[in-house]
Amino acid sequence: MDEIIEIRVDDRLIHGQVAGLWTNALQATRLMVIDDAVSQNETQKSLLRMVAPGSVNTSIISEEKAFLNISAGKYVGQRVFVIVKSPVVILNLLKRGLPIKRINIGNISARDDTKVLKSGISVTLTEEKALKEILDAGVQITTIRTPTDPEAFLTKKDLKEKS
């Protein structure tokens, strides 16, 4: 999976910070949004493509298609920046066998039945359980909002303290 240069959890998906700052800093050649619902919604897909930089390819695909495409080596030679809304998607891909070593949580907005883990990161019980499983699998979780921010990490201690 050398072609996957960054995996970011950001419930806003493609927006100014991702399109401008992150894509440029990573020198990404492809933005890949992995989301079952969005991949089936032509209006949302059109809006996301409008915000994406014209200099990169954009894929908005389901978890299944992402797993199959990545496993088949479809993106070899590219610099793919993956964006998902929820850590549950990452856990699903990890459980299917994708060798994910590191993810970055950029933003998960507060919603009903969420608790704040860190500034800009609020999770449901399901998302918290997914993060625990991801950490247990040995995946490093960073919490870097912009590419110029210092490296920060989410740890099991962060999950336990707020429970």
SVG drawing of the C-alpha trace seen along z (x, -y; Angstrom):
<svg xmlns="http://www.w3.org/2000/svg" viewBox="-28 -26 33 36">
<polyline fill="none" stroke="black" stroke-width="0.4" points="0.0,0.0 2.9,-2.4 0.6,-4.4 -1.6,-5.4 0.3,-8.4 -2.2,-9.5 -5.5,-8.2 -7.5,-11.0 -10.7,-10.8 -12.6,-14.0 -16.4,-14.1 -16.3,-17.1 -14.5,-15.0 -13.2,-17.3 -13.1,-21.0 -10.7,-23.9 -8.2,-22.6 -8.1,-19.2 -8.2,-20.5 -5.6,-23.2 -3.3,-22.6 -3.2,-18.8 -3.3,-17.9 -0.4,-20.2 1.6,-19.3 1.3,-15.6 1.8,-16.2 -1.2,-13.9 -2.2,-12.9 -5.5,-11.4 -8.1,-12.1 -10.1,-9.0 -13.3,-9.5 -14.4,-6.1 -18.1,-6.3 -20.9,-4.0 -23.7,-6.6 -21.8,-9.4 -20.7,-7.1 -24.4,-6.5 -25.4,-10.2 -24.7,-12.0 -25.4,-15.5 -22.9,-15.0 -20.4,-13.5 -20.7,-16.5 -20.3,-18.9 -17.1,-17.2 -15.6,-17.1 -16.2,-20.9 -14.2,-21.5 -11.4,-19.1 -8.4,-20.6 -8.4,-20.2 -4.8,-19.0 -5.7,-15.7 -7.9,-12.8 -10.8,-12.3 -12.5,-8.9 -15.6,-8.8 -16.2,-5.1 -17.8,-2.5 -15.8,-0.5 -16.1,2.6 -14.8,0.9 -12.0,-0.8 -10.9,2.6 -11.0,4.3 -9.2,1.5 -6.5,1.1 -6.0,4.9 -5.7,5.2 -2.9,2.6 -5.0,0.2 -3.3,-2.9 0.3,-1.8 2.5,-4.8 0.0,-7.3 0.0,-9.3 -3.4,-8.6 -4.8,-10.6 -7.7,-8.7 -10.5,-10.5 -13.3,-8.9 -16.0,-10.3 -15.6,-7.7 -13.0,-5.5 -15.5,-2.6 -14.6,-2.6 -10.9,-2.2 -11.6,0.6 -13.7,2.4 -10.8,2.1 -8.3,3.2 -10.4,6.3 -10.6,7.2 -6.8,7.3 -5.6,3.9 -2.2,3.3 -3.0,-0.1 -0.2,-1.3 -1.1,-5.0 -4.2,-7.2 -4.8,-10.8 -8.0,-12.1 -8.6,-15.7 -12.1,-16.4 -15.1,-14.5 -17.9,-17.0 -20.0,-16.9 -23.3,-15.2 -26.0,-13.7 -24.6,-11.0 -21.0,-12.0 -18.2,-12.9 -15.2,-15.0 -11.9,-13.2 -9.8,-16.2 -10.5,-19.6 -12.5,-18.9 -12.8,-15.2 -16.1,-14.0 -17.1,-10.3 -20.0,-8.0 -19.7,-4.9 -19.4,-2.9 -16.6,-5.2 -14.8,-5.0 -14.9,-1.2 -13.5,-1.3 -10.6,-3.5 -9.8,-1.2 -9.7,1.8 -7.6,-0.2 -5.1,-1.0 -5.2,2.6 -4.3,3.7 -1.1,1.6 -2.2,-1.3 -0.7,-4.7 -3.4,-7.4 -2.3,-11.0 -4.5,-14.0 -3.0,-16.6 -5.5,-19.3 -3.3,-21.0 0.0,-19.9 1.9,-22.6 0.6,-21.6 3.0,-19.6 2.5,-15.9 0.1,-14.7 -1.3,-11.3 -4.5,-9.6 -3.7,-6.9 -5.6,-4.3 -5.3,-6.7 -7.2,-9.4 -10.0,-6.9 -10.1,-5.7 -9.9,-9.1 -13.0,-10.4 -15.1,-7.3"/>
</svg>
